[in-house]
């Protein structure tokens, strides 16, 4: 996905470029979700944080009612984006 997104050969992608692409993907997904949720409100989004999460950690996060997990397929891979609302 990153090589298509950035137009760079897969083998030459750096960790920084991969994380940058993931952050941009999160911005697009969350921005689209929030604008569809309520187009009249103003939303403030913190910059995304990127990290590896174990399956057990993800299960704990899903049970937190202030977290929302968005799932979708991209190039045959399941992508999960966690949106945390802190009011």
Buried (B, 14 or more C-beta within 10 A) or exposed (E): BBBEBBEBEEEEBEEEBBBBBBBBBBEEBBEEBBEEEEEEEEEEEEEBEEEEEEEEEEEEBEEEEEBBEBEEEEEEEEBEBBBEEEE
